[in-house]
Amino acid sequence: MSVLILIPARYASSRYPGKPLVGLKGASGETRSLIRRSWEAAMAVQGADHVAVATDDERIRDHAQAFGARVIMTSSDCRNGTERCAEAMTAFDDIPEIVVNLQGDAPLTPAWFIEDLIAGLRADPAADVATPVLRCTGQMRDDLLADRMAGRIGGTTAVFGHDRQALYFSKEVIPYTGESYGPDDPSPVYHHVGVYAYRPPALTAYPTWSEGTLEKLEGLEQLRFLERGRRLLCVEVEARGRQFWELNNPQDVTRLETMMKQMEID
């Protein structure tokens, strides 16, 4: 097995309980659950050998199996999606070359984001983990800033060095710039797309490490890799005219449905 895509999903989210089962109406008017749309996004990826939902909740399991997904049941002790993926990986007899974590709140993730991510990790043998970043337009940056000003925890931003090695991730909008940007102009802010590609040894080691200070403060699981000195590669992906947003808060449902209507996504 070369590539395994796992979709970690939990029901008991502190910010949005039951989020994986929330319905999202597409352009055709059909409503499908968040977890189903995330699974469909994973199934569209070229080169994936297996796709499975990883959860500790029977409601999510039953719903996912009903639409045809393979489901791996995991412990309720998993503290985040990376730990859930590490546990779910052990359910497979063959060790994959790469494990992809497509978090279940990113149904608008285009297949090429994940395909480019896999290619990026393969091209950098020194990297333990890779994650996509999308350069924000002025409008995307303004939307992130508006969320923070309203007290909502919205998207995550990333900063990285010339070698694309991640330097930091934050729920604040970084880096700071006093400049203003037109709605369609590129900004220096990069939106972190909540997908990860791991090499199995790094993924296996992850749950054995204690939570780091920065991880606890930001609530961002990927910071544990940085605090342990692991190389985390940022792979820049292209929007190709697609809009991207994650479902972090109840207010995001309307935003996502509007985006799907505009992009004619059923």
C-alpha positions as CSV (number, residue, x, y, z in Angstrom):
1,M,0.0,0.0,0.0
2,S,1.4,3.4,-1.0
3,V,-1.1,6.1,0.2
4,L,-3.7,5.8,2.9
5,I,-6.2,8.6,3.4
6,L,-7.8,8.8,6.8
7,I,-10.6,11.1,7.8
8,P,-10.6,11.6,11.6
9,A,-14.0,12.6,13.0
10,R,-15.3,13.1,16.5
11,Y,-18.8,14.0,17.7
12,A,-17.8,15.7,21.0
13,S,-16.3,18.9,19.6
14,S,-16.1,21.6,22.2
15,R,-16.8,24.4,19.7
16,Y,-19.3,22.6,17.5
17,P,-20.7,19.3,18.9
18,G,-22.0,16.9,16.3
19,K,-20.2,18.8,13.5
20,P,-19.4,15.8,11.3
21,L,-23.1,15.1,10.9
22,V,-24.1,18.7,10.0
23,G,-25.8,19.0,6.6
24,L,-24.5,21.2,3.8
25,K,-26.7,22.1,0.9
26,G,-25.0,22.0,-2.5
27,A,-25.8,24.0,-5.6
28,S,-28.4,21.5,-6.7
29,G,-30.3,21.8,-3.4
30,E,-29.2,18.4,-2.2
31,T,-28.1,18.3,1.5
32,R,-25.2,16.0,2.4
33,S,-23.4,15.7,5.7
34,L,-20.0,17.3,6.3
35,I,-18.4,13.9,6.8
36,R,-19.9,12.6,3.6
37,R,-18.7,15.6,1.6
38,S,-15.2,15.2,3.2
39,W,-15.2,11.5,2.2
40,E,-16.2,12.3,-1.3
41,A,-13.4,14.8,-1.5
42,A,-11.0,12.0,-0.5
43,M,-12.4,9.6,-2.9
44,A,-11.7,12.0,-5.8
45,V,-7.9,11.9,-5.1
46,Q,-5.9,10.1,-7.7
47,G,-3.3,7.6,-6.4
48,A,-4.9,6.8,-3.0
49,D,-5.0,3.1,-2.2
50,H,-7.5,3.3,0.7
51,V,-9.8,5.8,2.2
52,A,-11.4,5.4,5.6
53,V,-13.2,7.3,8.3
54,A,-11.6,7.1,11.8
55,T,-14.0,7.8,14.7
56,D,-14.8,6.8,18.2
57,D,-18.6,7.6,17.8
58,E,-21.2,5.1,16.8
59,R,-23.5,7.7,15.3
60,I,-20.7,8.8,12.9
61,R,-19.8,5.1,12.2
62,D,-23.4,4.2,11.4
63,H,-23.9,7.3,9.2
64,A,-20.6,6.8,7.3
65,Q,-21.2,3.1,6.7
66,A,-24.6,3.9,5.3
67,F,-23.1,5.9,2.5
68,G,-20.4,3.3,1.8
69,A,-17.4,4.5,3.7
70,R,-15.0,2.1,5.4
71,V,-14.9,3.0,9.1
72,I,-12.1,2.3,11.6
73,M,-13.2,2.6,15.3
74,T,-10.6,4.2,17.5
75,S,-10.2,5.0,21.2
76,S,-12.0,8.0,22.8
77,D,-8.6,8.8,24.4
78,C,-7.2,10.3,21.1
79,R,-6.6,14.0,21.8
80,N,-6.7,15.1,18.2
81,G,-6.9,14.0,14.6
82,T,-3.2,13.1,14.3
83,E,-3.4,10.7,17.3
84,R,-6.6,9.2,15.8
85,C,-4.8,8.6,12.5
86,A,-1.9,7.0,14.3
87,E,-4.2,4.6,16.0
88,A,-6.3,3.9,12.9
89,M,-3.2,3.2,10.8
90,T,-2.5,0.1,12.9
91,A,-5.8,-1.5,11.6
92,F,-4.1,-2.1,8.2
93,D,-1.7,-5.0,7.7
94,D,0.5,-3.2,5.1
95,I,2.4,-0.2,6.3
96,P,1.7,2.6,3.8
97,E,4.4,4.8,2.3
98,I,2.3,7.9,3.2
99,V,-0.7,8.5,5.5
100,V,-2.9,11.5,4.7
101,N,-5.0,13.1,7.4
102,L,-7.9,14.8,5.6
103,Q,-9.7,16.4,8.6
104,G,-13.5,16.0,8.4
105,D,-14.2,19.8,8.4
106,A,-12.7,20.6,5.0
107,P,-15.2,19.4,2.4
108,L,-14.1,22.0,-0.2
109,T,-10.6,20.6,-0.4
110,P,-9.9,20.0,-4.1
111,A,-8.3,16.7,-5.1
112,W,-5.2,18.5,-6.5
113,F,-4.4,20.0,-3.0
114,I,-3.9,16.4,-1.7
115,E,-2.2,15.2,-4.9
116,D,0.3,18.1,-4.8
117,L,0.8,17.5,-1.0
118,I,1.7,13.8,-1.6
119,A,4.1,14.8,-4.4
120,G,5.7,17.4,-2.2
121,L,6.4,15.0,0.6
122,R,7.8,12.4,-1.8
123,A,10.1,15.0,-3.3
124,D,11.6,16.0,0.1
125,P,13.0,12.8,1.8
126,A,14.1,14.9,4.9
127,A,10.6,15.9,5.7
128,D,8.6,14.0,8.3
129,V,5.3,15.7,7.6
130,A,3.9,17.9,4.9
131,T,0.8,20.2,4.9
132,P,-0.7,22.5,2.2
133,V,-0.8,26.3,2.4
134,L,-2.8,28.6,0.2
135,R,-1.8,32.2,-0.5
136,C,-4.6,34.5,0.7
137,T,-6.1,37.1,-1.5
138,G,-6.9,40.4,0.1
139,Q,-10.5,39.2,0.6
140,M,-9.5,36.0,2.3
141,R,-7.2,37.9,4.6
142,D,-10.0,40.3,5.4
143,D,-12.3,37.4,6.2
144,L,-9.8,35.9,8.6
145,L,-9.3,39.2,10.3
146,A,-13.0,39.7,10.6
147,D,-13.4,36.4,12.3
148,R,-10.7,37.3,14.9
149,M,-12.2,40.7,15.5
150,A,-15.6,39.1,16.1
151,G,-14.1,36.7,18.6
152,R,-14.5,33.6,16.4
153,I,-11.7,31.1,16.0
154,G,-11.6,30.8,12.3
155,G,-8.9,29.6,9.9
156,T,-5.2,29.0,10.7
157,T,-2.3,30.8,9.1
158,A,1.2,29.6,8.4
159,V,4.7,31.1,8.1
160,F,7.6,29.3,6.6
161,G,11.2,29.8,5.6
162,H,12.8,29.9,2.1
163,D,13.1,26.1,2.1
164,R,9.4,25.8,2.9
165,Q,10.2,24.5,6.4
166,A,7.3,25.5,8.6
167,L,8.3,28.2,11.2
168,Y,4.9,28.6,13.0
169,F,1.2,28.2,12.7
170,S,-1.3,30.4,14.5
171,K,-5.0,31.1,14.8
172,E,-4.1,34.7,14.7
173,V,-3.5,36.2,11.3
174,I,0.3,36.2,10.7
175,P,2.5,37.7,9.6
176,Y,1.4,41.2,10.6
177,T,1.3,43.7,7.8
178,G,0.1,47.3,7.9
179,E,-0.6,47.2,4.2
180,S,-4.0,46.9,2.6
181,Y,-4.8,44.6,-0.3
182,G,-7.5,44.6,-3.0
183,P,-10.0,41.8,-2.8
184,D,-8.3,39.8,-5.6
185,D,-4.7,40.9,-4.9
186,P,-2.2,38.4,-3.4
187,S,-1.3,39.1,0.2
188,P,1.7,37.8,2.3
189,V,-0.7,35.7,4.5
190,Y,-0.9,32.0,3.8
191,H,-4.1,30.1,4.9
192,H,-3.2,26.7,6.3
193,V,-5.3,24.0,4.7
194,G,-6.1,21.4,7.4
195,V,-4.6,18.4,5.7
196,Y,-1.4,16.5,6.6
197,A,0.7,13.9,4.9
198,Y,2.9,11.9,7.3
199,R,5.6,9.4,7.0
200,P,4.6,6.4,9.2
201,P,7.5,6.6,11.7
202,A,6.7,10.2,12.5
203,L,3.0,9.5,12.9
204,T,3.7,6.5,15.1
205,A,6.0,8.6,17.4
206,Y,3.5,11.5,17.7
207,P,1.2,10.0,20.4
208,T,4.2,9.1,22.6
209,W,5.1,12.8,22.9
210,S,3.5,14.9,25.5
211,E,1.6,18.0,24.4
212,G,3.9,21.0,23.9
213,T,3.3,24.4,25.4
214,L,2.6,26.1,22.0
215,E,0.3,23.3,21.0
216,K,-1.8,23.8,24.1
217,L,-1.9,27.6,23.7
218,E,-2.9,27.6,20.1
219,G,-4.9,24.4,20.0
220,L,-3.0,23.3,16.9
221,E,-1.9,19.7,16.8
222,Q,0.8,20.3,14.1
223,L,2.9,22.4,16.5
224,R,3.9,19.3,18.4
225,F,6.0,18.3,15.5
226,L,7.7,21.7,15.4
227,E,8.3,21.6,19.2
228,R,10.0,18.3,18.7
229,G,12.3,19.6,16.0
230,R,10.7,17.6,13.2
231,R,10.8,18.9,9.7
232,L,7.3,20.0,8.6
233,L,7.1,21.0,4.9
234,C,4.7,23.6,3.7
235,V,3.5,22.8,0.2
236,E,2.0,25.8,-1.6
237,V,-1.1,24.8,-3.6
238,E,-3.0,26.7,-6.2
239,A,-6.7,27.6,-5.9
240,R,-7.3,27.4,-9.7
241,G,-10.4,29.6,-9.2
242,R,-11.8,27.5,-6.4
243,Q,-12.8,29.1,-3.1
244,F,-11.6,27.4,0.1
245,W,-12.9,27.5,3.7
246,E,-13.2,25.1,6.6
247,L,-16.2,24.6,8.9
248,N,-15.0,25.7,12.3
249,N,-18.1,27.5,13.6
250,P,-21.9,27.3,13.1
251,Q,-21.6,30.5,11.2
252,D,-19.5,28.8,8.6
253,V,-22.3,26.7,7.3
254,T,-23.9,29.6,5.4
255,R,-20.5,30.6,4.1
256,L,-19.7,27.2,2.8
257,E,-23.1,26.7,1.2
258,T,-22.8,30.1,-0.6
259,M,-19.3,29.1,-1.9
260,M,-20.7,25.7,-3.1
261,K,-23.5,27.5,-4.9
262,Q,-21.1,30.0,-6.5
263,M,-18.8,27.2,-7.6
264,E,-21.7,25.0,-8.7
265,I,-20.7,22.1,-6.4
266,D,-23.6,19.8,-5.9
